[in-house]
């Protein structure tokens, strides 16, 4: 059974850090580009970052590029999103997604939710004092 499972969401104070995990089962993550997205209440799902399958190249939306880091551990079949200097505006449900067609590559394209065809269930991040 194909699954993507996000974890690591929590309540954290402004300025704090969290590491989110996206664990895959039923398929091998390193064959596909993986994207991280978030959706805040009342807002559209926003692309944050992606990491390629071929060479590990990455891409970020400007609003997080100096604070968030995407990485992958192929041995664990897991992609991570390290989030530092968190702000209340980062409060959202965070999702990972994969593109089984294999056409998504790092760049602005990979921040579009329409490029992905399989999603995890999300993990909630709340940044509040």
Beta strands, then each sheet from edge to edge (+ up, - down):
strand 1: 3-7
strand 2: 11-12
strand 3: 18-25
strand 4: 34-39
strand 5: 46-51
strand 6: 58-60
strand 7: 68-73
strand 8: 78-83
strand 9: 92-98
strand 10: 118-119
strand 11: 123-127
sheet 1: 1+ 3- 8+ 7-
sheet 2: 2+ 11+ 9- 4+ 5- 6+
sheet 3: 2+ 11+ 9- 10+
end
